[in-house]
């Protein structure tokens, strides 16, 4: 603490947020550098992921040309859903690249290295890696946005405001499923199932699911909050609902964080020697 | 004659070993089975939404479209991932161990990879039949009892040919590793074309000009052919589809052999 200004009790939370924002920015910068180390691989994965997403666009353009709409969604609605989901999903995996490796890290005793460091274990573990192909997903949403809504700055600002809580919800949900490894050991089946569910349900029109399923899309598989609700807010250009989505994201993050910390008490060191380079 | 029989035995043993290996770990099917069931369920909902204002799209009813998807996804799930192991073997140098052995590189790999995948394809097909029956009832009826009896045979033949064609095309793409270290992009392009041209929906759904071009490419014969036989069976159509699949297998085999002959000359093996 020598030479450091002590924060007043009311300033401490703000100071901590700033410190973690700096930490996330530093982790992000290191991850970007390591990604760009293999440029060909980066470009391949980047364009490969965009191509993957574009293949489904071809499917929808053909189908909706024949039917007019599917489940109440026209072509631009489906494309916007894809934009929200791919950019949120991409952002979650760029910033929190370990989010779908967390269970393996827990199982193999790999948390030791994070426990010894002076940052929060959960944030540190999640942010210490980036997924290269996620950049393709991230960019795809913006390309779709440019193609469907043009260069309207208000729409772009709202899009960004809506994908941030979407990314937090994706990361929190995946991290919660992976944290089950503390309680049940190998949780890979549950977490892959949840990933498949969340992505698959998010990418198709909400109207095709019966009312009996909708409750699930706004609770344990929160596709509704990363795809359908952002679409409704975006189409209505209703800024008032954006903070609601942020509050929902905070609730998911809090639950996921609480589950992780509850599990962390049961964690046993693997006595593993690791070095983070 | 005896050497030919002995030669074929090598491939049969490779295939049966791969099959037994797959069957030894039945839990490994769970992931594909789960994803397949989820896809079928979601697409049954997509088709329900698409058919909400109409009974027929491009000659297909909703039940036909759902069954089409169920069968078209079988080759994707069963035979759609040869590339990754083949390409990895080429890049890691594992290929050097196979090249010095006294058997045909392409045939041996076919026996080994296809054998294992056949088990997975059968599991997925059985699951698809069960899921389809639950979601939309039995597959569309055929015109006669004779057609109903022979349809499964044509379907099985078409699925096997779709798997063979899938292997040969993926093998050819994997062998581009002799020239390019990063060859995944070629596979992704191939995979996406096969997804759009005949897997997610029948080629009759495509705009007329696109459908006319598509039939001259190998993509419809990877998924469309067996799925079409399953939902709109007629002897003449089925025979024509099988003939076209056989033709594309011959072309793909020729292509694979040319790429192998040219690429293997570039291989340099160091160390032991």
Interface residues (C-beta under 8 A of the other chain):
Chain A: X40 X41 X44 X47 X48 X51 X52 X54 X55 X58 X59 X62 X63 X65 X66 X67 X68 X70 X71 X72 X189 X192 X193 X196 X197 X200 X201 X204 X205 X207 X208 X209
Chain B: X30 X31 X34 X35 X38 X39 X42 X45 X46 X48 X49 X50 X51 X53 X54 X57 X58 X182 X184 X185 X188 X189 X192 X195 X196 X200 X201 X205 X206 X207
